[in-house]
Amino acid sequence: MPLSATMVGALLGLGTQMYSNALRKLPYMRHPWEHLLGMGLGVVAANQMVKWEAKSNEDLDKLLEKSRLANERRYFAIVQSLCKDTSFEIDNPDVLK
């Protein structure tokens, strides 16, 4: 994955610089160092996006797990209060899963 993100970033940076030169009707390779700079910035941006996406997925998994546990506690509290109202006791709440 890092290799493909690196290549995509490099192509994005190169393409951006060439497009910029084309819009200004300049030669495509007017200042080669600008292309290298654009490719470097594109590589950094693409790799940071990959890292950010992985971290976001981890954070989302943690939040979903917390939400699932909170919902289960809320559900079992409601079920147990209903069972007490109907004089029906649940010895093992895991049976309801």
URDA-V143932 format. One record per helix or strand of 2 or more residues. SS is the DSSP state (a for helix, b for strand). FROM is the first residue (numbers start at 1). LEN is the number of residues. If there is no record, write none. Layout:
# URDA-V143932
ss=SS from=FROM len=LEN
ss=SS from=FROM len=LEN
This chain:
# URDA-V143932
ss=a from=2 len=22
ss=a from=32 len=54
ss=a from=93 len=4
